[in-house]
Amino acid sequence: MNVVLIIFNRPDLTARVCEAIAVARPDRLFIVADGPRDEAERLKCEHVRSIAEKMSWPCEVHKNYSEINLGSKKRVTSGIDWVFTFVDDAIILEDDCLPDPSFFPFCEELLERYRNNPEIGLISGTNFVPRWLPSTCSYMFSEYGGTWGWATWRRAWRLNDPELKRWPPLRMNGWHYKAFSTKKEAEYFRAIWDDILAGGSHVWDYQWFFCRKVNNLLSVIPAENLVTNIGFTQDATWTTDETSYLGKLHRQRMKFPLRHQLNISLNHDYDVKYFNRVILGYRLSFRRFREVITNTQTYRRLLQKIPFAKKLKQNIDAFVSWCKSEKGGMPIGSDEKARLPPCMGYDLEDEARELITVVRANTMLTYERLVTLYQQVVYCENNGIHGAYVECGTWKGGAVGLMALANMKHSTSRRHLHLFDSFEGICEPDADVDGARALEDMRSVGGGTAGRLIPVKNFYETHCGGLGTFEANQMLLEQNIGYDPTYIHYHKGWFQETMPVCAPHTGDIAILRIDGDWYASTKVCLEHLFKHVVKGGFIIIDDYGYYEGCRKAVQDFLTHEGITPYLNHIDAPARYWIKN
């Protein structure tokens, strides 16, 4: 048995994990240690190393110690690279991952069973979904797979891409929309990988997941959780939220002999629950809290109603200051929220990037869509394409905000902005026309599929990071950007209800941007607004390549109108054409 222990500067945690390893008595122990960040930390690092080196059983020990601080990305990656110069497989633990004794034979048996199987890339010791009811087998297969106690082979690890060199061309081709079963997953991980590529996140595990995803490698997930992360403390690198339920998952004992799976097939239900409950639940909760309290009007109104408001206000003001500091992170509009991928060679890209940062927190559009939209507005401003800028489906107003900023930068006269949205959420798709992906996204939150014009509860909260309210749109456009409110027109309601009444009053349209998702929503926008788009104006369809219903609505409309425009490709989902 080959065990890898990755350590740094936490002696108490390291001692507990070492005790668990000693029970397993591996034949070979590989100790990977990062170096201190300053002289004050050097003694702690040396103490941790001395703890890890105390073996109470005959064992072949290999040490790889860095004298300088490499950080988790370089140290973990380089350490595992080094391990696989010696052995073909390994069980890997970090200093805060405390395994049950059954974790080791579980990994050891499955390492041997799937040693030469190219479909399996990782054996995880964690099952992050509480109260999950597995099959009668001892494990299942997942696209995910936690790395708080895990095992793999040299054959899989050699495929790792720590610098994400393969990501930019795959991103441009829209690979992520095909690789994930839901749009929310595709766009979540797109943002993560963009952030890493831009140098924003110094992690290693998201790259390892990218490698497995690209190479179609599944993970083994135990039916019982076998590892507890004991490192949810304030001095941790990543797991600093001491209240997180992930730090309170109990270790269970795996029963032997293992009940093996007869066939290798993905457990899709587990993956849906894992993404929604664990990844979105853990990653977004603190961010949403910070967004709420950094909205000063919101919390000041709240404080007026609370008897102990003065003391609470002092605490929140201190926290807001911390959020806005370099250490604190990301209030709305800050650098972390607005972090962008590397430049891709677009015209006007530097200019666009500067303004995109203003609206980044208020839009779900990809970088490609935002830069292209900016170019389209500038083209209209510089080439006399007159008319209003119209968006159907605004969420929090980011796309309209970018059009407003481009107008303010390139023209002395303001254009009318028309925002069509329910501001209550998304309505139901129609099972007859909107396609499997729309229905799957809807069913994941328990929504209906009868096409009713009612807001689906929790759809935006689950898929998109919150509801796009009227107030969010108004604050961005009128207060943050400062666009003249006499030129802003909000049309609140379902498209099927507002279009017949409001569309005749928009006047000429230079840019019509439709983000209607479903067949009926997209088609009614085209039917009522396309006639107002001027010659040379742009029609942008946000979800053409993603939702079947959206694509069918466009095709049916174009067929009915007897026109066959060339649909320009922005990214995998989005298309546009120019009216002539």
Secondary structure, DSSP 4 states (H G I P E B T S, - for coil): -EEEEEE-S-HHHHHHHHHHHHHH--SEEEEEEPPPSSHHHHHHHHHHHHHHT--SS--EEEEEE-SS--HHHHHHHHHHHHHTTT-SEEEEEETTEEE-TTHHHHHHHHHHHTTT-TTEEEEES---STT----SSSEEEES----SSEEEEHHHHTT--TT-TTHHHHHHTTHHHHHSSSHHHHHHHHHHHHHHHTT----SHHHHHHHHHHTT-EEEEESS--EEE---STT-SS---TT-GGGGPPP----SS----SS--B-HHHHHHIIIIIIIHHHHHHHHHHHHHT-HHHHHHHHTT-TTHHHHHHHHHHHHHHHHSTTT---TTSHHHH--PPP---TTHHHHHHHHHHHGGG----HHHHHHHHHHHHHHHHTT--SEEEEE--TTSHHHHHHHHHHHHH-SSPPPEEEEE-SS-----BTTTSHHHHHHHHHTTT---B--SSPPTTHHHHHTSS---HHHHHIIIIIII---GGGEEEEES-HHHHHHHHGGGS-SEEEEEE---SHHHHHHHHHHHGGGEEEEEEEEETTTTT-HHHHHHHHHHHHHHT-----EESSSS-EEEE--
